[in-house]
Amino acid sequence: MELRDFSTFQLDAIREVGNIGTGNAATALSKLLDRTVDMDVPKAELVSIYELGEHYGSPETVVAAVFVRSEGEFPCNLIFILEEHEAGMLVDLLLLQQMGSVMPELPDEIRDSALSELGNIVLSSFLNAINLLMGTTHMISVPGVAHDMLGSILDVVVSIYGQMGDTALIVNTSLMVSGADAQLSGKVIMIPDPGSLETLLGKLRVL
């Protein structure tokens, strides 16, 4: 099905799945950090992958992104994106929780490992909620981490994942993590393989 072929009812169902996934991810993040995580009402949109750039801010904003691939009955690619300074705050909170303190000059490899763990928990929990709704299982890849300008990240997303699917579910929310210096705006992008959304809608009995 093309994006234009989905009914309003079906689009609403997909958005609600995205909202549920985000809530599950926020709960998992709270457990990982051992801190309260309050979440604004998520905003979920289903868009063409080639229009991703229109749904973000300046393409020159420096961001951190965590990528994973999921295989199973609902194959898809997932990406968690934060502005670089927000990702740094989350990493500091995780290191503080795990190590009791944060050394000011930790190697980038250690910080990226912590970011990878954070992203993996967020994206796995997001996907777990979807698979629970569908009654399916999944296998998730080892996460990859990238730091670059937003425009460059999205160009890579389109060039690589556009070969697998041309529709993306964007879920955007703001998180308030106790102990963080500022509100965090996290974005989850899910790019289902062709046919995956139809499988989802069939499992939800709205196809």
Sequence and secondary structure as in RCSB ss.txt:
>XXXX:A:sequence
MELRDFSTFQLDAIREVGNIGTGNAATALSKLLDRTVDMDVPKAELVSIYELGEHYGSPETVVAAVFVRSEGEFP
CNLIFILEEHEAGMLVDLLLLQQMGSVMPELPDEIRDSALSELGNIVLSSFLNAINLLMGTTHMISVPGVAHDML
GSILDVVVSIYGQMGDTALIVNTSLMVSGADAQLSGKVIMIPDPGSLETLLGKLRVL
>XXXX:A:secstr
  GGGS HHHHHHHHHHHHHHHHHHHHHHHHHHTS EEE   EEEEEEGGGGGGGSS TT EEEEEEEEEEESS 
EEEEEEEEHHHHHHHHHHHHHHHHSS  TT  HHHHHHHHHHHHHHHHHHHHHHHHHHHT  EEE   EEEEEEH
HHHHHHHHHHHTTT SEEEEEEEEEEETT SS EEEEEEEEE TTHHHHHHHHTT  
